[in-house]
C-alpha cells in the first residue's frame, strides 16, 4: 500500500529541477506558487483530496489512500476565480470555497461562492446557493456577497451543513441548513438584529450537535456577544464592549459537553483561551491556555471526529499548537519523533483517529505533507510545497531585539545569506503588511528568495503588530508614518551600528502596509535607503479612510486605527506619500495589481501620476492587469520576482 501511495503522489510534488543545483541561486520559478497547498483526508480515511498548482493553474484532485481511483475534480486558471479552501462534506462529496474580485454598485468588492462536487468530479454545482424565485415582504431578496461561511456540521447527517447567508437583510446573516447535493435550504436561526447593520450578528457558532448557540456582531466599534443554553430558544447577553477602547471576549467553539463554550479574551495583556459554563453562570470561567509573550490568535484544534477541543494554534501564520489535552500531547510527541526537528501540525484526520495528514515545516523547510498511521507509527511522505528548494541551501532567521528611540523593545528577524559573515552586507528592510499581520520565524518564500540572491533581510515587528499583546497592537493606532515608521528607521540604524549592513546598500521593500512604509521611508529618510519597492502599497490615507465608508463597520474601525478623514486630515495628508512625490529622490519601483481589493489600484496609479507631475525620473511603475493582493496567479508572482531581481540587483550589487 505505501509503495503505491508514494509512487502516485510523486507526480504531484515534482517539477523539473533547475540546471545547476550547486552554488547557483535557485531560479525564480522555484519560489513561485507552492505546488501543494493542502491535503485532506475524507472522514473515513479512505480518500485524499489535494489542492495543487502546476504551470499557473490550480487543481483539486482526489484519489484513494492506496493511490487508486484518481480524479481531477476542479480546476482554475486563477484569473476568473481562486480557490481559497476546501473540505470533505462526507466521504463522497467536497465543498470548495471560491473567491473573485467584483464590483457592486460601482464599489469594488470581493465575492465568495460555495461549490459542491463529488470526489469523482460528477454532480458539480458551481454555486450551491440558489436564489428563490419568489419575493420577500420587502421585494426582491438580497443576493449575498459572501456565500461560503460554514457555521458547522450536523452529526449523523452527512447530507447537510450549516451556512450563514444574509439573504433577507443585507449584512445580517441568518443560518440555514443546506443540502450539499441539491442546494435546498431550511432556515434554522434568524438573526436577532432589528434593523440592517445595527445590533446584528455576523459571526455564528454552533455546538457539537449542530445547534446554533452563540454569536457575535459589531455595529460601528461596539461588539455584542450572545449565547443560549442547550435546548433553549432564549438569547442572553454574554459580552458588550467598545473595540476602539478595548479588545474583549469572542466566542470560538463549544466543547463536547454543550455547557462549555470556549472563548478568546485578554489575560495579563495577551489574548488567551478560556472556558465558560453557559448553563451555570455561577461557575467561574476557566483559563485553559495562555502564553506570557504572545497572543493566541489562531483556530481551535479538535480531536478526530471534531467533537472535543484539544488545543489552539498561535495564529494563521504561526501554525504551532498549544495543547491542553493529554492524549493530543502524546500523539503530537509520537509525530515529532517520526519527523524530528520540524514544526509538525496535524492538518487533517480520519474520524476514527487512525490516519492523520501531517504538515511539517520550519524556516528552512518549506511545508511538506505526510500520512501518519497511528496504529503502527509509520509516516509516509506525500508531497512538498516547494520541491525545487533544497533545505540545505536555505537559511534560518534569528530573532533579535531592538530598542526603539522611545525605549520600546521590538522583536526582529534577521536572515544572513548562506556562508556570509554578518558584516557590511547589502540589506533588505522588509516590513510586513497588515499592518497588524505577521508570522514568527516560519518558512517565508519572500525572505528566502532575497537571501538566495545574496541580500540580508531584516524584518522588524514594529508597534501595531498583532501577536505581542493588546498594548503593543494599540501603540500603532493612528501612528502610520510616525512612530511606526520610526521603528523601521531605528531598526535600520541598529543594523548599521552593529556592522551587519552596509550603510550605502540598503533597500526597503514591502507589500500592502509594507509598501506604504517603503514609500514613507523614501519620503522621511531618503538618505537611509539606496532604493525602495512598493507592491500594492497604500499611498493616500485620506482616500483610504474615505473609501472605508462603503463597507460595513469599516469606517469607524479605520478611523480608530488610522484617523478621521476630517478631524485628522492634516496628519493624514502629511503622512501620505502621494502628497510628497516631489520629495522622493530615492530610486523607486512601484507595482500594483489591477484587481487588488485590499488596496485599490488607484493608489498605485495616483502615486505614479504624482511622481510624473513632480518630474521625478527615478521611478518605474508596473501595473499587473490580473493580479490580486495575494498574487494568487503564478504568472504574477514570477513577473514580480523578475522585476525585483532586475531592480534590486542594479542598486544593491
C-alpha positions as a printed Julia matrix, in Angstrom:
653×3 Matrix{Float64}:
   0.0    0.0     0.0
   2.69   2.51    0.99
   4.63   1.93   -2.22
   1.62   2.71   -4.36
   0.94   5.84   -2.36
   4.43   7.26   -2.76
   4.57   6.4    -6.45
   1.31   8.12   -7.26
   1.83  11.25   -5.2
   5.32  11.74   -6.58
   3.85  13.37   -9.69
   2.08  15.94   -7.52
   5.22  17.31   -5.95
   7.95  17.06   -8.57
   8.63  19.53  -11.37
  11.8   19.79  -13.47
  14.73  20.78  -11.3
  16.86  23.81  -12.09
  20.01  23.19  -14.05
  22.77  23.88  -11.56
  21.98  22.71   -8.03
  25.42  23.6    -6.75
  26.18  27.18   -5.79
  23.86  28.8    -8.34
  20.84  30.57   -6.91
  17.56  28.74   -7.49
  15.58  30.19  -10.4
  12.61  32.45   -9.86
  10.04  29.74  -10.61
  11.31  27.67   -7.66
   9.91  30.34   -5.3
   6.61  30.87   -7.12
   3.27  29.35   -6.14
   3.51  26.26   -3.9
   2.98  23.02   -5.8
   0.77  21.72   -2.97
  -1.38  23.98   -0.8
  -3.39  21.45    1.18
  -4.09  17.72    1.53
  -7.12  16.48    3.45
  -8.45  13.06    4.39
 -12.07  12.09    3.92
 -13.96  11.27    7.14
 -13.4    7.51    6.7
  -9.71   7.98    5.92
 -10.09   6.08    2.63
  -9.7    9.07    0.27
  -7.38  12.04   -0.17
  -8.11  15.44   -1.72
  -5.16  17.57   -2.82
  -5.11  21.25   -3.79
  -2.1   21.84   -6.04
  -0.69  24.27   -8.59
   1.05  23.44  -11.84
   2.05  25.76  -14.69
  -0.1   28.6   -13.43
  -3.26  26.58  -12.87
  -4.75  25.25   -9.64
  -6.32  21.82   -9.39
  -8.31  19.95   -6.78
  -7.63  16.22   -7.24
  -8.78  13.14   -5.37
  -7.64   9.53   -5.04
  -7.84   6.68   -2.58
  -5.18   6.48    0.13
  -3.88   3.4    -1.71
  -3.15   5.56   -4.76
  -6.08   4.42   -6.91
  -9.25   5.89   -8.44
  -7.68   9.29   -9.23
  -9.86  12.16  -10.42
  -9.48  15.79  -11.43
 -12.35  17.45   -9.55
 -11.98  21.22  -10.03
  -9.52  23.37  -11.98
  -9.0   27.1   -12.39
  -6.53  29.37  -14.16
  -6.79  31.74  -11.14
  -7.96  34.54  -13.37
 -11.74  34.17  -13.17
 -11.64  32.95   -9.57
  -9.29  31.43   -6.99
  -9.88  28.51   -4.64
  -9.49  29.65   -1.04
 -10.39  26.45    0.87
 -11.99  23.05    0.6
 -13.34  20.39    2.94
 -15.0   17.0     2.8
 -18.73  17.22    3.49
 -18.84  13.43    3.66
 -16.84  10.58    2.15
 -18.16  11.24   -1.36
 -18.77  14.99   -1.51
 -16.49  18.02   -1.33
 -17.25  21.67   -0.62
 -14.97  24.26   -2.22
 -14.77  27.95   -1.34
 -14.0   30.22   -4.29
 -13.3   33.95   -4.37
 -13.23  36.57   -7.1
 -12.99  40.33   -7.49
 -16.22  42.1    -8.37
 -17.97  45.46   -8.3
 -21.28  46.16   -6.55
 -23.0   49.47   -7.26
 -19.68  50.91   -8.51
 -17.93  49.79   -5.28
 -15.06  47.32   -5.64
 -15.68  44.16   -3.64
 -14.64  40.56   -3.11
 -17.31  37.9    -3.7
 -17.29  34.31   -2.46
 -19.24  31.28   -3.65
 -19.59  27.71   -2.44
 -19.01  24.97   -4.99
 -20.08  21.36   -4.33
 -18.82  18.32   -6.23
 -18.47  14.57   -5.86
 -14.97  13.15   -5.41
 -15.09  11.73   -8.95
 -15.91  15.15  -10.4
 -19.59  14.43  -11.06
 -22.67  16.32   -9.88
 -20.8   19.6    -9.7
 -22.83  22.6    -8.56
 -20.72  25.73   -9.24
 -22.84  27.76   -6.82
 -24.59  25.89   -4.02
 -26.64  28.96   -3.17
 -29.93  29.09   -5.04
 -31.85  32.34   -5.32
 -35.52  31.75   -4.56
 -37.85  32.71   -7.43
 -40.34  34.41   -5.1
 -40.13  37.81   -3.42
 -39.73  38.58    0.26
 -42.0   41.02    2.09
 -39.64  43.81    1.14
 -39.31  42.93   -2.52
 -36.53  41.02   -4.28
 -34.26  39.14   -1.9
 -30.73  40.36   -1.36
 -28.08  38.38   -3.26
 -25.38  37.64   -0.66
 -21.84  38.81   -1.35
 -20.34  36.19    0.98
 -21.73  32.7     0.4
 -19.13  30.32    1.85
 -19.39  30.88    5.63
 -19.79  27.39    7.03
 -21.1   27.63   10.6
 -20.86  23.93   11.36
 -21.84  20.38   10.52
 -24.63  18.19   11.85
 -23.64  14.86   13.46
 -25.11  11.79   11.8
 -26.32  13.94    8.91
 -23.7   13.8     6.11
 -26.04  15.45    3.62
 -26.31  18.89    5.26
 -24.14  21.71    6.58
 -24.99  24.93    8.4
 -24.4   28.01    6.25
 -24.65  31.73    7.12
 -26.36  33.84    4.43
 -27.61  37.43    4.58
 -30.48  36.67    2.23
 -33.35  38.51    3.93
 -31.45  41.55    5.2
 -28.12  42.75    3.86
 -25.25  42.31    6.32
 -27.46  40.37    8.78
 -26.83  36.68    8.05
 -29.3   34.06    9.18
 -28.26  30.4     9.45
 -29.62  27.77    7.06
 -29.35  24.01    6.9
 -28.21  23.41    3.32
 -28.32  20.19    1.3
 -24.82  19.71   -0.17
 -26.25  17.78   -3.14
 -29.19  19.94   -4.17
 -28.56  23.32   -2.53
 -32.01  23.25   -0.95
 -32.03  25.14    2.34
 -34.05  25.41    5.51
 -33.9   28.38    7.87
 -32.75  27.27   11.34
 -31.69  30.53   13.01
 -32.98  34.04   12.41
 -30.62  36.92   13.05
 -31.95  38.81   16.1
 -31.0   42.22   14.67
 -33.92  44.61   14.32
 -32.56  46.78   11.54
 -29.95  46.27    8.79
 -26.43  46.71   10.09
 -27.35  47.6    13.67
 -27.11  45.12   16.54
 -26.93  42.16   14.17
 -24.86  39.01   14.45
 -22.2   38.46   11.8
 -20.36  35.51   13.36
 -22.3   32.4    14.41
 -21.14  29.4    16.49
 -22.84  26.01   16.51
 -22.34  23.39   19.19
 -21.11  19.85   18.54
 -24.71  18.67   17.93
 -25.24  21.2    15.16
 -27.35  23.68   17.15
 -26.6   27.39   16.68
 -25.95  28.66   20.19
 -23.57  31.63   20.17
 -22.94  34.68   18.05
 -21.04  37.94   17.86
 -21.79  41.1    15.96
 -20.36  44.55   15.55
 -22.01  47.88   14.81
 -19.55  50.69   14.31
 -16.98  49.85   17.01
 -19.36  48.23   19.51
 -19.15  44.42   19.79
 -22.09  42.42   21.12
 -21.84  38.7    22.07
 -24.88  36.5    22.73
 -25.36  32.9    23.81
 -28.16  30.48   24.64
 -28.36  27.31   26.7
 -28.89  23.83   25.22
 -32.49  23.22   24.12
 -33.35  26.89   24.75
 -34.58  29.49   22.28
 -33.77  32.46   24.51
 -30.67  34.52   23.73
 -28.71  36.05   26.6
 -26.07  38.76   26.53
 -22.57  37.44   27.2
 -20.37  40.46   26.49
 -20.59  44.03   25.2
 -17.62  46.35   24.64
 -16.16  49.12   22.51
 -13.48  47.71   20.2
 -11.9   51.16   19.84
 -11.11  51.15   23.56
 -10.54  47.5    24.44
 -10.21  44.03   22.99
 -12.82  41.86   24.63
 -14.36  38.41   24.57
 -15.13  36.49   21.37
 -16.88  33.09   21.2
 -14.89  30.36   19.44
 -16.48  26.92   19.83
 -18.44  24.65   22.13
 -16.82  21.61   23.69
 -18.24  18.08   23.51
 -20.09  18.99   26.7
 -22.62  21.58   25.39
 -22.5   23.51   28.66
 -18.98  24.74   27.98
 -18.1   27.47   25.48
 -14.5   28.28   24.53
 -13.79  32.0    24.15
 -10.81  34.23   23.45
 -10.26  37.07   25.9
  -7.46  39.1    27.45
  -5.22  37.66   30.18
  -2.36  39.77   31.53
  -2.32  41.82   28.34
  -2.31  38.88   25.91
  -5.08  37.05   24.09
  -5.75  33.74   25.85
  -8.27  30.88   25.74
 -10.93  30.45   28.41
 -13.87  28.1    29.01
 -17.2   29.49   30.17
 -20.07  27.45   31.56
 -23.13  28.93   29.84
 -25.58  26.75   31.79
 -24.46  27.62   35.31
 -23.18  31.2    35.35
 -22.09  30.78   38.97
 -19.19  28.62   37.79
 -16.05  30.71   37.32
 -14.61  30.78   33.87
 -11.53  28.62   33.42
  -8.23  29.79   31.93
  -7.34  26.99   29.5
  -4.28  28.26   27.61
  -2.09  31.36   27.69
   1.36  32.44   26.6
   3.29  35.06   28.56
   4.88  36.59   25.44
   2.42  36.07   22.61
  -1.27  36.24   21.8
  -3.11  33.02   20.99
  -4.94  34.21   17.89
  -5.38  31.04   15.8
  -8.12  28.47   15.39
  -9.05  25.87   17.95
  -7.88  22.31   17.29
 -10.24  19.34   17.63
  -9.73  15.66   18.29
 -10.61  13.38   15.34
 -14.36  13.4    14.79
 -14.33  17.13   15.7
 -16.19  16.89   18.98
 -13.6   17.52   21.67
 -11.47  20.69   21.66
  -7.85  19.82   22.49
  -5.7   22.84   21.63
  -5.27  26.18   19.87
  -2.97  27.44   17.13
  -0.91  30.55   17.79
  -2.07  32.23   14.59
  -2.73  31.95   10.88
   0.95  32.49   10.09
   2.2   30.51   13.1
   0.64  27.06   13.0
   2.2   25.78   16.22
  -0.39  24.27   18.56
  -0.64  24.75   22.3
  -2.33  21.57   23.56
  -4.1   21.14   26.9
  -5.32  17.58   26.26
  -3.01  14.76   27.38
  -3.93  12.33   24.56
  -3.33  15.07   21.98
   0.03  15.88   23.57
   1.02  12.22   23.44
   0.02  11.92   19.77
   1.98  15.08   18.96
   5.05  13.62   20.68
   4.81  10.47   18.54
   4.59  12.55   15.38
   7.53  14.72   16.43
   9.63  11.61   16.99
   8.75  10.42   13.48
   9.73  13.77   11.91
  12.24  15.34   14.31
  13.4   18.94   14.14
  10.37  20.37   12.33
   7.14  22.0    13.41
   4.61  19.23   12.75
   0.92  20.1    12.63
  -1.96  17.69   12.11
  -3.7   19.15    9.09
  -6.5   16.6     8.74
  -7.62  13.35   10.41
  -9.97  10.46    9.79
 -12.95  10.36   12.13
 -11.75   7.17   13.78
  -8.42   8.79   14.68
  -6.22   6.28   12.91
  -4.99   8.33    9.95
  -3.57  11.85   10.04
  -2.25  14.23    7.4
   0.74  15.99    8.95
   2.12  19.27    7.63
   5.78  19.77    8.57
   7.92  22.87    8.11
  10.24  25.39    9.65
  12.14  28.45    8.43
  14.42  26.39    6.16
  11.99  23.58    5.33
   9.07  24.59    3.11
   5.82  22.81    4.01
   5.6   19.11    3.24
   2.74  16.68    3.81
   2.91  13.16    5.21
   0.45  10.42    6.11
   0.76   9.09    9.67
  -0.73   5.74   10.68
  -1.42   5.93   14.4
  -1.69   2.14   14.67
   1.86   1.29   13.66
   3.54   4.72   13.8
   4.53   4.76   10.12
   4.97   8.13    8.4
   4.85   8.34    4.58
   5.85  11.48    2.66
   3.11  12.6     0.26
   4.49  15.74   -1.31
   6.25  19.09   -0.91
   5.09  22.66   -1.45
   8.38  23.84   -2.99
  10.11  20.72   -4.31
  12.8   22.71   -6.15
  14.08  24.29   -2.96
  16.74  22.32   -1.1
  16.66  22.91    2.65
  20.46  22.81    2.7
  20.52  25.96    0.55
  18.04  27.88    2.72
  18.91  29.98    5.76
  17.2   30.2     9.14
  16.45  33.65   10.53
  17.44  34.51   14.05
  15.31  36.59   16.36
  16.92  39.67   17.79
  15.65  42.57   19.88
  15.99  46.25   19.06
  15.32  49.2    21.34
  13.37  51.99   19.65
  14.18  55.64   20.32
  11.43  55.88   22.96
  12.64  52.75   24.76
  10.07  50.31   23.37
  11.5   46.86   22.7
  10.98  45.49   19.2
  11.38  41.92   18.06
  13.03  41.5    14.66
  14.1   38.59   12.48
  17.47  38.78   10.74
  18.43  36.39    7.93
  22.01  36.33    6.64
  22.9   34.84    3.22
  24.43  31.38    3.21
  28.15  31.23    4.03
  28.41  35.0     4.51
  29.78  36.81    7.52
  27.3   39.29    9.03
  29.5   42.26    8.15
  28.79  45.16    5.77
  26.13  43.24    3.84
  23.59  44.61    1.37
  20.34  44.63    3.31
  16.62  44.41    2.53
  14.4   46.0     5.17
  11.19  44.02    4.77
   8.28  45.43    6.82
   5.24  43.17    6.88
   1.77  44.06    5.63
  -1.46  44.41    7.5
  -0.08  46.4     9.3
  -1.06  44.04   12.12
  -0.39  40.71   10.4
   2.9   38.9    10.88
   4.49  35.48   11.1
   7.14  34.32   13.56
  10.11  32.54   12.13
   8.29  30.11    9.79
   9.08  29.49    6.14
   8.82  32.69    4.11
   9.41  32.34    0.39
  10.0   36.1     0.02
  12.75  36.1     2.64
  14.41  33.01    1.2
  14.33  34.47   -2.31
  16.02  37.69   -1.15
  18.68  35.75    0.76
  19.31  33.41   -2.18
  20.33  36.49   -4.18
  22.93  37.45   -1.57
  20.99  40.1     0.34
  20.47  40.03    4.1
  16.89  40.55    5.27
  15.69  42.39    8.38
  12.02  42.0     9.37
  11.1   44.2    12.36
   7.9   43.72   14.35
   7.08  47.4    14.68
   4.41  48.7    17.06
   0.96  47.97   15.72
   1.88  44.33   15.04
  -0.54  41.74   16.45
   0.63  38.76   18.45
   2.59  40.73   21.05
  -0.28  41.85   23.24
  -3.02  44.42   23.09
  -0.87  47.3    24.33
   1.73  46.76   21.61
  -1.0   46.49   18.97
  -2.74  49.68   20.06
   0.55  51.58   20.22
   0.32  51.64   16.42
  -3.2   53.05   16.24
  -3.22  56.36   14.31
   0.58  56.28   14.11
   1.05  55.44   10.43
   4.11  57.26    9.15
   5.03  58.4    12.66
   6.28  56.09   15.47
   5.51  53.04   13.33
   7.85  54.41   10.67
  10.41  55.45   13.29
  10.56  51.82   14.46
  11.67  50.83   10.96
  14.23  53.64   10.83
  15.6   52.63   14.22
  15.87  49.02   13.06
  17.96  50.02   10.05
  20.21  52.2    12.15
  20.68  49.28   14.57
  21.8   47.1    11.64
  24.28  49.77   10.56
  25.65  50.35   14.08
  26.01  46.61   14.55
  28.16  46.44   11.42
  25.74  43.98    9.78
  24.53  46.27    7.0
  26.46  48.36    4.55
  25.13  51.88    5.1
  25.08  52.59    1.36
  23.41  49.35    0.24
  20.04  49.21    1.99
  16.68  48.95    0.25
  13.24  48.97    1.83
  10.75  46.59    0.21
   7.15  45.9     1.21
   3.64  44.9     0.17
   0.35  46.46    1.35
   1.2   48.38    4.51
   4.8   47.35    3.89
   4.58  49.12    0.52
   3.27  52.23    2.27
   6.2   52.04    4.7
   8.64  51.73    1.8
   7.25  54.9     0.23
   7.28  56.77    3.55
  10.86  55.64    4.08
  11.76  57.26    0.76
   9.94  60.43    1.9
  11.1   60.74    5.54
  14.59  59.24    5.48
  15.76  59.28    1.84
  19.45  59.15    2.79
  18.9   55.87    4.62
  17.85  53.86    1.57
  19.57  53.14   -1.7
  16.21  52.17   -3.23
  12.58  51.43   -2.35
   9.94  48.99   -3.62
   6.2   49.28   -3.04
   3.98  46.37   -4.1
   0.29  47.23   -3.72
   1.13  49.92   -1.2
  -1.22  52.48    0.32
  -0.34  55.96   -0.93
  -3.29  58.18    0.06
  -4.53  57.89    3.66
  -7.46  60.34    3.29
  -8.65  58.29    0.33
  -8.23  55.04    2.26
 -10.32  56.39    5.13
 -12.92  57.84    2.76
 -13.31  54.57    0.85
 -13.93  52.71    4.09
 -17.38  54.29    4.42
 -18.72  51.88    1.79
 -18.02  48.78    3.87
 -19.8   47.5     6.98
 -18.19  48.81   10.19
 -15.07  49.74    8.23
 -15.4   53.5     8.63
 -15.36  53.51   12.43
 -12.69  50.82   12.69
 -10.46  52.51   10.11
 -10.87  55.87   11.82
  -9.92  54.39   15.19
  -6.83  52.73   13.72
  -5.74  55.3    11.12
  -7.61  58.55   11.72
 -10.64  60.66   10.85
 -10.98  61.92    7.3
 -11.95  65.36    8.59
 -10.65  65.65   12.15
  -7.19  64.25   11.32
  -7.0   65.48    7.73
  -3.76  67.43    8.19
  -1.94  64.49    9.78
  -3.28  62.08    7.16
  -2.08  64.3     4.31
   1.28  64.82    5.98
   1.79  61.05    6.24
   0.53  60.19    2.73
   3.27  59.51    0.16
   1.14  60.76   -2.75
   1.34  64.32   -1.36
   5.14  64.16   -1.08
   6.04  62.88   -4.53
   8.25  65.92   -5.19
  10.42  64.97   -2.19
  11.25  61.47   -3.43
  14.71  61.13   -4.91
  15.31  57.51   -3.94
  15.13  55.09   -6.9
  11.65  53.58   -6.66
   9.91  50.53   -8.11
   6.14  50.9    -7.83
   3.94  47.85   -8.61
   0.22  47.29   -8.21
  -2.33  44.64   -9.17
  -5.33  45.92  -11.09
  -7.73  43.63   -9.19
  -6.24  44.26   -5.76
  -9.19  44.58   -3.37
  -7.13  45.19   -0.23
  -5.6   48.4    -1.61
  -7.28  49.79   -4.73
  -5.11  50.12   -7.82
  -5.95  53.84   -7.8
  -3.35  54.23   -5.05
  -0.61  53.0    -7.38
  -1.89  54.96  -10.36
  -2.24  58.2    -8.38
   1.27  57.82   -6.98
   2.69  57.27  -10.45
   0.84  60.34  -11.74
   2.08  62.43   -8.81
   5.67  61.35   -9.46
   5.28  62.16  -13.14
   3.79  65.58  -12.37
   6.68  66.29   -9.98
   9.13  65.42  -12.79
  10.63  62.58  -10.77
  12.68  60.4   -13.13
  13.92  57.73  -10.74
  10.78  55.62  -10.56
   9.23  52.78  -12.56
   5.52  51.93  -12.38
   4.39  48.41  -13.24
   0.7   47.53  -13.26
  -0.28  43.86  -13.24
  -3.63  43.61  -15.07
  -4.87  40.36  -13.48
  -3.08  40.4   -10.1
  -4.8   40.48   -6.72
  -3.2   41.45   -3.41
  -2.0   37.88   -2.74
  -0.51  37.38   -6.22
  -2.65  34.25   -6.48
  -1.61  33.64  -10.08
   1.78  32.05  -10.51
   2.43  34.22  -13.58
   2.09  37.36  -11.47
   4.48  36.12   -8.8
   7.1   35.29  -11.39
   6.6   38.69  -13.04
   7.09  40.46   -9.68
  10.18  38.42   -8.83
  11.77  39.24  -12.17
  11.06  42.95  -11.77
  12.51  42.83   -8.26
  15.61  40.96   -9.34
  16.44  43.42  -12.07
  15.76  46.47   -9.89
  17.44  45.32   -6.67
  20.47  43.89   -8.44
  21.07  47.25  -10.1
  21.07  49.06   -6.75
  22.45  46.56   -4.23
  25.11  44.59   -6.11
